[in-house]
Amino acid sequence: MCDNSSMASKLLMIIVFIFDLIAFALAVAAEQRRSTATSKQDTENKYNYCVYDSDIATGYGVGAFLFLMSNQLLIMVASKCFCFGNPLKPGGSRACAVLLFIISWVTFLIAEICLLAGSVRNGYHTKYRTRIFENPPSCETARKGVFAAGAAFVFFTGILSEFYYVSYSNATGSFSPYGGGEAGVGMAPYN
């Protein structure tokens, strides 16, 4: 028979996997659909200005950002952010959980920074124009590979956070800092 905690853990792992998959797909889509710009002349041939194509990559990047953030929040709430709750059993699972906790947070922050920076840069459109005889305006767009880097770190974060949760679950249990049994002093009769 399955107990409720193992069923909840399986459900959590499935939800986290789905959120990771959606965040990864959105980040890849953002890389494929990032905006491009061209310099155009106005109808009077006096000014150059920038014309940007679709801005859908910004929405994809923000979506990936939010799915990854909700994924990380789910894992941290389920594991009580590793800082609260009952102490963990000493051993390899606890050491692995600590290491995976730290590395998953590092990869999470890198992924979020890449996705946010790519979304902001992709959403920024220059609004100025230059005279025809001057240099054309700088039609800046998001660099190629920013969303791809975000997608790679979304993938790493997903794997590491799931392994972290498994290690954390293995390290939880009936750990007693006094070696099990009662914490009081035994009063056996002297004969």
FENKADA-V842749 format. One record per backbone hydrogen bond with DSSP energy under -1.0 kcal/mol. NH is the residue of the N-H (numbers start at 1). CO is the residue of the C=O. Records with the same first field share a line. If there is no record, write none. Layout:
# FENKADA-V842749
NH: CO  CO
This chain:
# FENKADA-V842749
7: 3
8: 4
9: 5
10: 6
11: 7
12: 8
13: 9
14: 10
15: 11
16: 12
17: 13
18: 14
19: 15
20: 16
21: 17
22: 18
23: 19
24: 20
25: 21
26: 22
27: 23
28: 24
29: 25
30: 26
31: 27
32: 28
33: 29
38: 51
40: 49
42: 47
45: 42
48: 130
49: 40
51: 38
53: 36
60: 56
61: 57
62: 58
63: 59
64: 60
65: 61
66: 62
67: 63
68: 64
69: 65
70: 66
71: 67
72: 68
73: 69
74: 70
75: 71
76: 72
77: 73
78: 74
79: 75
81: 76
82: 79
83: 80
84: 80
89: 171
95: 91
96: 92
97: 93
98: 94
99: 95
100: 96
101: 97
102: 98
103: 99
104: 100
105: 101
106: 102
107: 103
108: 104
109: 105
110: 106
111: 107
112: 108
113: 109
114: 110
115: 111
116: 112
117: 113
118: 114
119: 115
120: 116
121: 117
122: 118
123: 119
124: 120
130: 48
132: 46
134: 131
139: 137
140: 138
146: 143
149: 145
150: 146
151: 147
152: 148
153: 149
154: 150
155: 151
156: 152
157: 153
158: 154
159: 155
160: 156
161: 157
162: 158
163: 159
164: 160
165: 161
166: 162
167: 163
168: 164
169: 165
170: 166
171: 167
172: 168
175: 173
179: 176
